[in-house]
Amino acid sequence: MARPARARIDLDAIRHNARLARTLTPRSRLMAIVKGDAYGHGAVPVAQALADIADGFGVACIEEARELREAGIEHRLLLLEGHFTADELAEIDQLRLDVTVHSDYQGSALEQADLNQPVAVWLKMNTGMNRLGFAPDVIAERVQQLGHSRQVSERILMTHLAQADDLGAPTTHNQLARFDAVANQCPDMPHSIANSPGVLGWPDTHRDWIRPGMMLYGANPIADTHPGLKAAMTLESAVIAERHIEPGETLGYGEHFRANRPMRIGVVAMGYADGFPRHAPNGLPVQVDGKDTQLVGRVSMDMLTVDLSDLPDAGVGSRVEFWGPNVPVETIARECGTIPYELVSQVTRRVPRSYQEG
Ligand SMILES: *Cc1c(COP(=O)(O)O)cnc(C)c1O
């Protein structure tokens, strides 16, 4: 019998979510973001599942791109941060990758490189995220420069949204205005703006290429849940021991939880070495055998404890769902003071992924 901690990945849910992104953006092409091992879901199986839906895949580095190419993925692959050092350009050429250019050192290295075939360049403009990208007042000139380079096959104008998850904030409107002021000086270039909240909440950001990540995996960055999205990851385990505690007794390390009544407790094989958030509060919702109950006590490295007092049928072997179709990861993230992105991405290698369709 193996340790019961698992992340079950529903590839049909990911396909469903990708089709939803397509339906919402009928005139856009889909650059499906699979960086960070597809937000913990497994980049290769996810890319294979999306092969007939996505037009390309976005990754954070050449190692992630190489893994996809080695698995036989022939789609366009975009390096979202471009190359970090000039010596990567030979492999970028060999792997036929699209690159982001956000800084002058990248543009110069590209112009000096000796590529076998020209590359598609996604020119990144900083419109308010203040992370990567050229300032709006210099980017038109960079677009011109790269347009004259024989190393460049296509140029795409790109920016990234800083606050699209807040539909009431002015930031996205300001970013769009800055983007369009430049885009108007660079006619006939494809645009790419929308991340998941852009796709779900801001039709004016859809443009030529959308770049959704999180929504493909079933979480909605804008609100708590989205009726059209299906959870792709189920993080689950099982009860491996049960015990009774008396009023006044504590559970696990420290005094994070002290019982004020007699309780029946289930010890579950799941801890922070699996990526479960150690700061999860008492009372966090979990499901045991399909019934709602709660986390009690401090999460330790390999185990945590749940309240079975009101679940007389539950005991050793009972299945525990931490997030998935029945426990929204958005709720867990909010209760833990984080975002779904972090929870799904940080599930560690110790937790076996199992894949299912349907
Ligand atoms: C990660 C990333 C995305 C995807 O963002 P989501 O909010 O997960 O949809 C899009 N574009 C860039 C540049 C990114 O780095």
The ligand as an SDF file (V2000), in Angstrom:
LIG
                    3D

 15 15  0  0  0  0  0  0  0  0999 V2000
    2.0580   33.6250  -16.5360 C   0  0  0  0  0  0  0  0  0  0  0  0
    1.7620   34.5570  -17.6530 C   0  0  0  0  0  0  0  0  0  0  0  0
    0.4930   34.5630  -18.2630 C   0  0  0  0  0  0  0  0  0  0  0  0
   -0.6670   33.7430  -17.7610 C   0  0  0  0  0  0  0  0  0  0  0  0
   -1.3110   34.4010  -16.6820 O   0  0  0  0  0  0  0  0  0  0  0  0
   -2.6360   33.8270  -16.0030 P   0  0  0  0  0  0  0  0  0  0  0  0
   -3.0520   34.8740  -15.0640 O   0  0  0  0  0  0  0  0  0  0  0  0
   -2.2450   32.5540  -15.3400 O   0  0  0  0  0  0  0  0  0  0  0  0
   -3.6090   33.5890  -17.0970 O   0  0  0  0  0  0  0  0  0  0  0  0
    0.3330   35.3820  -19.3670 C   0  0  0  0  0  0  0  0  0  0  0  0
    1.3320   36.1690  -19.8340 N   0  0  0  0  0  0  0  0  0  0  0  0
    2.5420   36.1980  -19.2470 C   0  0  0  0  0  0  0  0  0  0  0  0
    3.5950   37.0850  -19.7890 C   0  0  0  0  0  0  0  0  0  0  0  0
    2.7950   35.4060  -18.1440 C   0  0  0  0  0  0  0  0  0  0  0  0
    4.0130   35.4390  -17.5740 O   0  0  0  0  0  0  0  0  0  0  0  0
  1  2  1  0
  2  3  1  0
  2 14  2  0
  3  4  1  0
  3 10  2  0
  4  5  1  0
  5  6  1  0
  6  7  2  0
  6  8  1  0
  6  9  1  0
 10 11  1  0
 11 12  2  0
 12 13  1  0
 12 14  1  0
 14 15  1  0
M  END
$$$$
